[in-house]
Amino acid sequence: MKYITCYLFPIALLLQVITVSAQSSFIKTNNHQFTINNKPYYYIGTNYWYGGLLALIKDPNHGKKRLKKELDFLKAKGVNNLRILVGSEGKGQINGVQRVSPVLQPERGKFNLEILEGLDFLLYEMEKRNMHAVLFLSNNWEWSGGFLQYLNWNKVISDATMQSKMSWDDLRDNTAKFYSCGPCKQDYNNQLRLILNHYNKYTKRTYINEPAIMAWELANEPRPMRPSAAKLYSEWTSSVAKLIKSIDPNHLVTLGTEGEMGTESMALLKEVHAPREIDYLTLHIWPKNWGWFKDTSIVDSLPQVIKKSVNYINKHEALANELKKPLVLEEFGLPRDAHRFDAGSPTTSRDKYYQAVFNEWKKSKLNNGSIAGLNFWAFGGKSRPKHGQLFWKEGDDFSGDPPQEEQGLNSVFDNDKSTWKVVRSFTKSNKK
């Protein structure tokens, strides 16, 4: 049957292109703006990294029904862009934590294509609601396998190293080796090709022809990790972007960086985003992780956190203007008041922080500027943290916080009324 499909592919591809053209247009760029149907596209979105896994859950109340209800909820709030993990790599504990499962590539070169059926369903439902997806293809961090798993499969790092909790320096040293590991990069490319050419069982199209997809992202927060890896990092990002464009001319491509933080310098950040195959820039802001506040309440430090965040945004906006490309604030978050985790508990500081970040996007939109989109981290939907349990365990409902972080740390749940009031105050006038 596979051979028959190959023979029919050119006709099938032609039919797909005709169907897509009749239904919807792909998001494009025009200098520093996104466009759709030749009109500027500015959006407010969220991170929904686990969205492609929900439809795989057998209990519909935790699976497909939950997914559809959450998409309806987001659409009603004006949130129409979702940043999503395509699939994870490898099995078992990694860097001392449990990784995301079920897994797309459980063993090197062996793929469980049923996992992509969950993403198929998500994209199918998103298209119905005129929503768009940014899909990240791998991960710099351990929680979905990512670069460390490719290094382990190719015996660059041992099983013992993989399973132990690494120090920050060890993690940087090990992950940086990905860019000098030829077989690792080839394994990454193999998974990339499989994903881009995957046939969606619900829409009857290959992913390269899916209008619900806005962009492919090389990885979640790809960093060189060490200055010595910068040259190879730059070469890798450029080569992968060219590879994606050679397979898929329809969709946008971006790297998924945090900006200057992690890339180490604005000069390197400019270099890796300069190639024409890279359509737009991204930045992430993590005040807690970056040590911008220490107090549990956050209240005393909030003015300084907001000031640093706005300065960080403006610095990258200037680079986007220089490169004549759009900029997306695709990750930012803040814990709840008093660093609590339970859904519905007060989010006073978070709401003020969101308001400040959203304002930068709004000013850009009103002035046809380069800050074109944002995706807050992260949508927890109908999930709820389990009392007395800090971290995710297999079988738990997926939430906005990945397995290595406390469940409820940065998630915005559907009952966080004050936060949704802030979100809605910005989305209600945002029409394409």
N, C-alpha and C positions, 0 to 999 in steps of 0.2 A: 504493500500500500504506500509506503514511503517513496518508492521509486515512481509510482504513478503520479503522486503529488508533485514530484520534481519535474516530470515531463509537462505537467499542466501549469506550472508556476507562471510562465510569461502571460498566459491568458488570464489566470486568476489575478495576477498583479495589475493588469490593465483594468479589470473590472473593479478592483479595489480603488484604484486612483479615480475612476469615474464616480464611484459611490461617495468617496470622501469629498470630491469637488462639489457634488450635489448637496452634501449635508452641511459641511462646515469648512472653514479655512484654518490653516495652521497659524500659530502665533509667529510673527517675524520681528525683526528689528529694523528700525530706521534711524541710523545714528544712535542717539542716546535714549531712544524710546522703543518700547514694545508696541507692535501694532497687530490688530486683528481686523480683517476685512477693511484694511487701509485706514483704520481709525486707531488713535492712541489707546493702549491697554495699560491701565494702572490697576493694581489689585491689592487687596488685603487677603491673606491666606493664613494657613497654619501648618504645622508639622503633624503629620498623621502617618508616621513611619510604619506602623503595624497594619495599615489599612488593607494591604494585599494579603494579609494572613487571616483576616476575619472570616471570609467566605469559606475557609477550609474547616472551620469548627463545625462539628456535626450537630451540636445543639443550636438550632436556628436562633434562639433567643440570645445567644452569645455570639452567633455567627452572622448569617446573611440578614436576619431581621434587625439585629443590632446595627449592622453596617448601613442598611437603607435608612433606618431611623436617624442615625448620626449624620448621614449625608443630607437628609431633609432638614435636620436641625441647623447644620452649618449654612446651607443654602438660605434658610430663613433669616439667618444672622448676617447675610451678605458676604460670607466667607466662601470664595469660589476658586481657590488655588490651594492644592495640597502637595506637600513634599513627602515622598514615600520611598521606603526601602524596597528595592526589587527583590532581593533574596540574600540569605546568609550562606556562609561557607563553613564546612566542618562540623564536627560533633564534640560534645563533652566540654569540660571546664577549660577556660582560657584566661590566662593572667589572673587567676584566682577567683573568677566569677563565672556564673552560668551564662551561656550565650543564647541568643534568640533561636527558637525552634518553632515549627518545623523548618527544615533546611533545604535550600535549593540544590546545593552541591555538597552532599554529605561526605563524599570521598573524591579525591582528585580525579577529574574527568568524568565523574558519574553524576548525572543530574536527575533529580526527581521533578519531572515536568508537571506533575500534578500541583506542585507548589505555585507555578505560574498561572494555574487556573483560578486561583484566588485573586491574583492581580487582574486577570482577564475580566472577572466579574466586577471588580472595583472600577475599572476603566469603562466598562459597559454602563454601569450605573452613573458614573460621573458624566459621561457624555449625555445621558438623558437630562441631566440637570445643568448642562452647559458649564461644567467645571473643568479645570485643567490640572494636570499632574506634572510635578518635577520629580523625576525618578533617579535616585542615586544608586550607582552600580556596584559599589563596594564600600569599604570603610577603613579609615586610618586607625580606628579604635577597635578594641577587642570584642565588643558586645555582639557583633554579628559575624565574627570570624575575620573577614577582611584580609589586609596585607599580612598580618601575622600568620594566618592560616596558610597562605601561599608559601610563605617562607618555611613553615613547618613541613608542608608536603614535599618541598624540594630540599629538605634536610639541611637548611641553613641554620635553623634553630631546632633544638631537640624537643621531644615530647615533654621532658621534665621542665624545661624552660617555659614551654607553652602553658603548662598547667599551674606553675607556681606564680605567686604574686611578685611581679617584677618591681624594682625600684623605678623611679621616674627616669633616672639616667639609663638604666638597663633597657627600659621600654623604648627610649629614644634611639639608643644604639641599635637595638634589634630591628625596629620598624624601618629605620633609615636604610637597612640592607636591601629592602624591597627594590629600590631603584637601580641597584647594581646586579640584581638577580634576573638574568635573562629568562630562564624557565618559569620563574614566578610571573613575570610580565606576560609571557606567552599564555600561561594558564588564565590570567586575567582576561586576555584578549579572546580566548576560547569561550569563556562565559559571556563576554560582551557580545560576540557574534551570535551566540545561541539566543540571547535575550532579544536583540534587535530584530532577528528573523523569526521570532516566535509567532505562531498563528493563534489569534484570539478565538476561542471556541464560541464565544457569545456574539462578537461583532462580525466574525468571519473575515477578519483582516489581519495582516501581519502588523507587528508593533510599529514598523516604520511608516505605516499608513494610518495610524490611530490619531484622529484629531483631538482626542482628550488629552494626549501627551503634549505638554508644552516644551519640555527640555529633558535632555540626558545630562546627568551630573556624574563626573568621573568617579567621585567617592564622597563620603561624608568627611569633611575637614582634612583633605590630603595635605600633609605637611612634609617638608624635607626632613624634619626632625633633628637633623644635625647640619651645620653649615657646610660640611664636607660633601653632603649629598645634594647641594643646591643645583649644581650643573646637571646632574642626571635627572633630578626632579623636573627641571625645566624641559629637558629633552623628552621625558616621559609624558608630561602633560600635553605637550605639543603633538607628539606622535599619536597619542590616543584620540585627541580631538580630530586629527586628520583621518584616522581610521573610522571613527563614527560618521563623519561627514561623507566618507567614501561609500558607506553602506546606506546611510539615511540622510538624504538631502532635505528632508521635510522639517526636521525638528531642530531646535536650538541646542547648543552645547555650552556648558559651563563647568568650572572645576569643582566648586563646592567649598572654597576656602573660607577661613574666618577673617580674611583681610590681612593686615600687617601682622596681627597676632598669629603666630604659628608659621607664617611665611617668613618671618624674621626681619624683613626690610621692605620698604615701599619700592625700592628699586627692583627687587626680585618679584614682588607682586605685579608691578608694571610689566616686567619681562614676560611672565607666564600668561598674562591676559592680553598681550599685544597681538598674538597670531590671529589672522582673520577667521580661523575656524572656531575661536572662542567668542561667543556672541555677547556675553554679558559678565559682569563681576558680581560676586557675592561677598557679604560679610556677616559674621556672627558676633554677638556681644554677650559675654558671660561675666557680669560683675562679681559674682560669688567666687567662681573658679579663678578669676584673675586677681583676687585679693583687693577689690575696690571697696569692700566693707568688711568689718570684723564683728560688729555687734549683732546679736541674735535678732533684735527688734528691727534692724535695718533703718529705722526712722531717722536716727541721728546722721547716718551717712547718705541718706537718699539724695539731698541736693548735690552732693559731690558725685554720686553715681550717675545722676542725670547729666550733670555737666560733662563728665568724662565720656559718657555715651554719645552725647550730641557732638562733641569735638571729634570723636572717632568716626561718626557718620559723615560729618562734614569733610574730614580729611580724605575719606574714600570717595565722596561725591566729587571732589576736585579731580581725583585721578580718573574717575569715570568720564568726566567732562573732557579731560585731556585725551583719553582714548576714544571718545565719541561712542561710548557704549552704555547701556543701561546698568543700573546698580540695584541689587535686591538685598534687603536686610532679612536673611532667610532663617536666622535663629537668634532669639533673644528671650530671656526669661529672668524671673526673680522669685525667690521662695515666698511663701505666705507669711503673714504677720507672725512674729515670735517663732518663725521657722517650724510651723506646724505642718502636718501632712494630710489631715483629714479634709475630705471634700466639703465645700461649703463654709469652711472656716474663713475668717476675715482675710482680705487681700488688699488692704488699704494702700500699702506701699507699692505693691505690684500694679494696682490700677493707676496710680499716679505715674509710675514708670512707663506703662503702656501708653498713657496719654501723651507723655513727652516724646516717645519714639514715634507714635502715630502722627504727631504734629509735624515731624520732619518729612514724613511721606506726604502729608496733606499739602504742605507748602510747596513741595516739588510738583505735585500734581497740578496745583493751581497755576504754577508758572511753567508748565510743560517741561519740567526738569528731568534729571537723570535718575532720581530715586523713584523707581518705577513700581516696585512691589515690596511686600514684606510678608513673612511667615513666622508668626509667633510660636514659641516652643512651650508647650505642645498640647494638642487636644487629647484629653483623657476620656471624653465622651461619657458614656454610661458606667464606665468602670469605677470602682471604689477601692482605695487601699484597704488591706485586711488588718483588722485591729491586732496589734501585737506582732505584726510581721513587717519588717522594713523593706525587704527585697523580693523581687518577682521570683516565682517558682513555676516550673513547667506545669501547665494546667490552669494557672491563674488567668483571669481576664487580662488582655493586653491594655496598657495604659500609655500615657504620653512619656513616662519616664522609662528608659531602657533598663535592662536587668541589673546593671552595675550601680544604679542610682536608687535612692530611697523612693518608693512608690508614693507619689503625691508631692514630690519635691518641687517640680516645676509645672505639673499638669494643670491645665484649665479644664475642669469638669463641666458637665452640662448644667449643674446647679450653682455654679459660681456667678450669681446674678449680677453682682456689681461689675465684674470684669466684662461680662457680655454686654452690659449697658454701655461701657466704654467702647467696645468693639463696634456695636451697632451705631453709636453716634458718628462714627467715621464711615461706615459702609453704606448707610442709608441714602447718601447722596452720590455714591460712587457707581456710576453707570457707564458702560462702555460706549 
